[in-house]
Amino acid sequence: MEIILLQDVDKLGKKGEIANVSEGYARNFLLPRRLAEMATPGRIAIVRQIMAEKEAHARREAERADEIRDLLSKTILTIPAPAGSADRLFGSVTNQDIADAIYSARKIRVDKRNVDLEDPIKMVGTYMVRVHVHPSVEPAEVKVIVVPEGHKA
């Protein structure tokens, strides 16, 4: 019996996939729990169309992410921070500060969790920071220059 999965089912498939299962499994487990529905020719056509649209959307997202990565790779961020003697910062420059600087410079929203910074920056200087744009695209290398506050760049 062919069914269309309405939710992910372990060892069977993911949501939207068409699976061939025994009648008893479908009737006694999958259908009563609303994990699946009967596969009719019309419903199969609709599911295939939805899956094709999702694939096209994912492809467009990957292309757009590639463009964003190229733009971010050309970006140089200058972040002013309060600094004391020996160019040590009074605070630190964190992932959130870098994400905010990217938004103010390029109007691109980046989640702070996608900014790959092992430790917060605590010294004035130039740093290369990796920014993950999309899982299928290599991360961008963004140049971050930390300058003492009040310093003209």
Secondary structure, DSSP 8 states (H G I E B T S, - for coil): -EEEESS-BTTTB-TT-EEE--HHHIIIIITTTTSEEE--HHHHHHHHHHHHHHHHHHHHHHHHHHHHHHHHHT-EEEEEE-B-GGGEEEEEE-HHHHHHHHHHHH-----GGGEE-SS-EEESEEEEEEE---TTS--EEEEEEEEETT---
